[in-house]
Amino acid sequence: MKSLFTPFKKSALPEGIAETSWLHVIIRYCLFTIAFLIPVFPRYTGPFIFLMLLIWFIDRRFHISFPTRKIRNIYICVTAIYASYLIGLFYSDDLEKGFSEMLLRISLVLFPLIFLSASEILPSIISTLKAFIAGCLLISTILLIHALAVLIRSSENIFSYTDFTEFMNLNPIYFSLHLSFSVISLVWMILFRKSAENKILLIAAAIFFTLMIIIAASRQEIIALSVAIIILVLSFYRCAAKTRLGMLASLFFLLAYTGLITVFSKTRERFAEIATEMINATPSEFPTSISTRIQAWKASLELFSQNPLIGVGTGDTDDSLLKLYRMKNLSMCLL
């Protein structure tokens, strides 16, 4: 009779999974599900994260194996960051908020712990990336179909920023961030993986996601994506000892990318607003997106300068910032 720990045939498993027990299969499918849900329904990832942690605990995989010294040092640094939050909890006035912040950041320690101690039973990075990309494809398709339906039904153009993502209650910045990561992953597969599957499909997916990012009109993600792609392209051609060709390819990409941005009027308008917002980047009766960010950054730096060593307490950060905003009459940061 088969038990949870009974191995089964490799042919019944997804790509990247070796022969193992049913508990290990569950933890892998949890990881696939989490990767798929992050861009679609991030609120529903909690149960699968809990189940993955529970199985990891039942399986008693507490032996951490660091493949390289660099990875070990990174994990030590990440753990030290979490420890600083833990120390800040002891002198927080708002303990309830402090505990909430600690729970939100516990993934800093737990996820690396799982991946380092159970790496041999987890699926390959490529398989997990495919699940994430599939989630991005689903949410992008849903939003595109909804925007087209609204345009046909009422002639209302919602192909921009919050109007585009509001239907699924998504922040356009996070939506664009997820898609940017997918595009970078796809370009990496196209350039650096010789064994990559149908590259035409990968290229088509990368172009589709890029169009969705431009439609969402999140300026920082659009700019960050262009920088990341240029770095990948230059790195590829530099490895092939064809730096000049890489520079030409990067220039071609930048021109095509800029051309795409100008096609979408609302996205073009948001970029045109940057110059005006930079000129008016001071507190005023009519604050802009950039002026609000700059004043918030200045206030954060001032708060840091007042408490450079121990901070204000893990649970008191928001209250301290709000107090500083009110003292400086930064009403735009209170919205």
C-alpha positions, 0 to 999 in steps of 0.5 A: 500500500502506498503511503505519503512517502512512497516514491512514484514514477518520474513520468507522472511528474512535471518537468524538473521533478525527480522521483520522490514521495507524495509529500514532496510532490505537494510542496512542488505544486504549492510552489507552482501555484504560488508562482501562478497566483502572485500576478493574478490573485496574490491574496490567495497565496497565503494558504499555499505558503502555509501548506508548503511550510507545514510539509517542509516542517513534517518532512524535517528538512532542517539541514541547510546546504549553501552551494557557494560562499556567496549564497551563504553570505547573502542569507546571513545578510538577509537574516541580519535585516530581519533580526534588525526588525525583531530588535526594533519590535522591543522599543515599539509603542505600537506592538500590534503593528510591529507584530504585523510587520514582522509577519509580513517580513518573515518570508525574508528568512523562511523562503530562503531556508526552505529553498536552501534546505530542500533544494533537491526536491523543489522544481527547477527555476525554469519550471517555476518561472513558467508558472509565473509567466502563465499567471501573467499571461492569464491576468493580461488576457483578462484585462485586455478582453475587459478593456476591449469589451468596454470600448465596444460596448460604451466607446470608453477608452480605459487602456491606461493606468488604473482604468486598465487594471481596476477591473481586477482590483490590481495596482498598475505599478505591481501589475507592470512590475510582474510583467516586467519580471516576466519579460526579463525572464523571457529575454534571458531564456531567448538569449542565454538558453540554447535549449529553450523551447520554441523561441518564436513563442517566447518572443511573442510573449515578451512583445505581448507583455511589453505592450501590456506594460506600456498600456498600463502606463506605469512610468518607472516600470517602463523605464526600468524594463528598458534599462534591464533589457539593454543590460541583457542584450549588451551582456549577451553580445559582450559574451559573444565578443560582439560589443558593437553589434550589441550596442546597435541592437540596444539602440534599435530596441530603444528606438522601437520601444520609444516608438511604441510608447508614442503610439499610446496617447495616454502613456505618451501624455504621462511621460510628457507630464514628467517635465512639468512635474519636475519643475513643480517638484515643491510643496504646493496647493496642486501637488504632482506625483513626482513632487509628492514622492520627493517630499516623502523621500526628504521626510524619510531621510530626515526621520532617518537622520534623527534615528540613524542607529536604532530607528523609530521602532518596527511598529512606529514607522508609519506613525512617525512619518505621518507626524513629520508630514503634519509638522511640515504641512505636507498634506499631499503625503497624507492622501 
